[in-house]
Amino acid sequence: MWQADAQSQVVVDLDAIRANVRTLRSSTPAQVMAVVKADGYGHGMVPAARAALSGGATWLGVCTLDEALGLRDAGLTAPVLAWLWLPGQPVGRAIGCDVDLSVAGLSQLAAVIAGAREAGRAARIHLKIDTGLSRGGAVAPEWPQLAESAGKAQADGYVEVIGVWSHFACADAPGHETVDRQLAGFTDALDVAKRLGVEPQLRHLANSAATLTRPDTHFDLVRPGIATYGLSPLDDPAVRATLRPAMTAHARVLLSKRVPAGQGVSYGHTYVTQRESTVALVPLGYGDGVPRHASSAGPVQLNGARYTVAGRVCMDQFVIDVGDAEVAEGDEVVLFGPGDGGEPTADDWAQAAGTINYEIVTRFGSTRVPRVYRGDAA
Ligand SMILES: *Cc1c(COP(=O)(O)O)cnc(C)c1O
């Protein structure tokens, strides 16, 4: 599993991604759009996309046009939706490559019409309604105008309105009052669009949390991101048990040595040995995705035992105090993995760093740490 001469690596289990998508797919009659933005949440956009498609996803979701074009350049032909783009970017090229575009307002609609002219074909668009996240999307008072203009552009042959969609603010807190309110706002927007003659084939609203907890929000398509990678957006252990984390991050001990009692360790000496101890140097730091906020808190597994980061996480390395345990250079230190070998999980690191599991895996996978793949490459 270790690459020759690697001192640290991230292992991505493609079979886990495939199994997670299969699980999600079998839990709903809706189609599954696997969200592979941000380099597949750090797992590698293209390999993650292939594994998700082989697990039953029929759509891919990304943020940027670059990401969407990257999927096309890799030869993936599945439908792709890109939702974060600016007029002025290569919209015509994206349309020519069969990339579906989210449209949240009249200026984006105008850019899409111009892009369709340039590409010589109708643009496939998904109109976005802001039902309360207050991020992307048209707010309710703007919606009739947007739907009407899109309907006109459709009649003129410039666009095909494939979808109407929205995004939740608090679906990770099931029972939060905004979930029902956003769902109601979404159905209102669909009614308005219908009255204006816009009836898309795909209505979609659910992220991972809503996919896992609210079947009444699934409509025609669900958009799980984090759950695709086997992590849960919810605290519920029952939900967590249905998913398999795909990423393992580990390193090899670079150096181990005895230091005296009362010795400060790492920058700022925020950790001081209580007695003579062996300290081991782990060659991973915040330049590799280890959160500095996990200083003196992040858990690791080494030779079957658990230890905690001793003092500050540095840019390239951190230290653990193993007491009198025998540790040799080259021994494997696991930061996180699926957890079934007793190793910590991305959830444990999120807790140690005061963040969410999304940030742990996304940052880890997008650094200089070599990434290796396990499982069927599809
Ligand atoms: C990132 C994202 C998702 C996926 O969210 P998860 O919580 O990871 O499932 C779905 N839809 C949109 C618009 C997103 O930006």
The ligand as an SDF file (V2000), in Angstrom:
LIG
                    3D

 15 15  0  0  0  0  0  0  0  0999 V2000
  -21.5070   21.2280   -2.0270 C   0  0  0  0  0  0  0  0  0  0  0  0
  -22.9030   21.2050   -2.4720 C   0  0  0  0  0  0  0  0  0  0  0  0
  -23.6940   20.0490   -2.3580 C   0  0  0  0  0  0  0  0  0  0  0  0
  -23.2520   18.8310   -1.5910 C   0  0  0  0  0  0  0  0  0  0  0  0
  -23.3430   19.1100   -0.1970 O   0  0  0  0  0  0  0  0  0  0  0  0
  -23.0520   17.9910    0.8970 P   0  0  0  0  0  0  0  0  0  0  0  0
  -23.4320   18.6180    2.1760 O   0  0  0  0  0  0  0  0  0  0  0  0
  -21.5820   17.7160    0.8060 O   0  0  0  0  0  0  0  0  0  0  0  0
  -23.8630   16.8110    0.5250 O   0  0  0  0  0  0  0  0  0  0  0  0
  -24.9370   20.0510   -2.9370 C   0  0  0  0  0  0  0  0  0  0  0  0
  -25.4110   21.1470   -3.5700 N   0  0  0  0  0  0  0  0  0  0  0  0
  -24.6940   22.2980   -3.6530 C   0  0  0  0  0  0  0  0  0  0  0  0
  -25.2660   23.4860   -4.3280 C   0  0  0  0  0  0  0  0  0  0  0  0
  -23.4250   22.3670   -3.1060 C   0  0  0  0  0  0  0  0  0  0  0  0
  -22.7310   23.5090   -3.1890 O   0  0  0  0  0  0  0  0  0  0  0  0
  1  2  1  0
  2  3  1  0
  2 14  2  0
  3  4  1  0
  3 10  2  0
  4  5  1  0
  5  6  1  0
  6  7  2  0
  6  8  1  0
  6  9  1  0
 10 11  1  0
 11 12  2  0
 12 13  1  0
 12 14  1  0
 14 15  1  0
M  END
$$$$
